Amino acid sequence: MSNGVTFYFMRHGETYLNFFERMQGWANAPLTDRGILDTQRSGRGLANIKFDAVYTSDLMRTIDTANIILAENAHADGLEIIPMQEFREVHFGYFEGLEAPVVWQDIIESVNVEQGLPNGTTEQVEATMNMLKRKDPSGLAENYLEFWNRVESGLLKLLHKHAGTNETVLVVCHGLTIRNLLHGLVADFEVGQEHLHNASVSIVQYREGQFRLLALNQTDHFAD
């Protein structure tokens, strides 16, 4: 069997904007006490996993999360956290910091009225992000293509460095970033409406040009 690479995609710990259900893309907020505790629990459950490299977005909530994970890891000596702008969350533009349930309800209803797309399909995911861009008076929100081109460029850098090494790579980033990555990479994967839990891991193996999902939204490894 040919060599591959295994990615552990982890969502950052809960922040205060998460707690208050606010839109949080490129805006940032510190981890809550619960966010710190859950990240420690996630790190303890992964303590014996030997990561060969660790990447984050360049937003502080992911860097803080990665530092907590490495503090709990038995094989972290010498590991350097490498922040990458490519793995940021979706940029919500004008909507940053607004009430998330209100914003998403309006966006999804607009998509459904205009296009009538079933939830969780490829077309609906892309249309929702494109509608967010259209409704943003500042024009700064990312549409699907802008987001995907950015994130894909980061993933290609990781594949260029790690594909075929049999290494295990930790990537700490964001909920929508991970969901849309899986949606774009894993055959027949539909994102649906499942919410990725803070400090959860989704594990993807890349081998022989194919991505295979090994775990989704995993939290059962959390250890007290």
Residue, then its C-alpha position, 0 to 999 in steps of 0.5 A: m500500500s502506498n504512503g499517505v498522510t492523515f489530517y486531524f482537523m480540529r475546531h477551536g475552543e468556544t469563544y465569547l462570540n460563540f457563547f453569545e451566538r454572534m457571527q465570528g469569521w475574521a473577527n476574534a474573541p478570547l476562549t471562554d473558561r468552558g472553551i479552555l476546559d473542553t480544549q484541555r479535555s480534547g488534548r488529554g484524549l489525544a495525548n498519545i497521538k504523535f503529531d508530526a506538524v501543527y498548523t492553525s489559522d492566523l486568528m488567535r482563537t486557533i493558536d490558543t487552542a493549539n497551544i493548549i492541545l500541545a501542552e497536553n500532548a506527550h510528544a509535543d517537544g520541538l513541535e512548532i505551531i505554523p499559522m496560515q492565513e489560508f485557514r481562516e474562517v469565512h469572512f462575514g464582512y458587514f455581518e461580523g458580530l451580529e446575531a448568528p441565528v437572525v443572519w443565517q435565517d434571513i440568508i437561508e430563507s432568501v436562498n430557498v425563496e429564490q432557488g428552492l434548494p434542498n438543505g445540505t446539498t452542494e448547490q445550497v452550500e454554495a448558494t448560501m455563501n454567495m447570498l451572504k456576499r450579495k446581501d453584504p452592503s460593505g462587499l467584504a464578505e466572501n462568496y463560495l469561490e473566494f473562500w474555496n480558492r483561499v482554503e484550497s491554496g492552503l491545503l495544497k501547500l500541506l499536501h505538497k509538504h506532507a503527502g506520501t510521508n505517512e505523517t499525522v498532521l494537526v490543523v486547528c481552524h474553524g467550523l465552516t472552514i472544516r465543513n466546507l473543506l470536507h464538502g469539497l474534498v470527500a466524495d459523496f460527503e454532504v455537510g447537512q446541518e450538523h454543527l461541529h462542536n468546539a474542540s472536536v476533531s474530524i479525521v481525513q486520510y489522503r492516499e493515492g489521490q483520494f480523501r477518505l473521512l475516518a471521523l466526523n465531529q468527534t468528541d468521544h475522546f474528551a478525557d477529564 
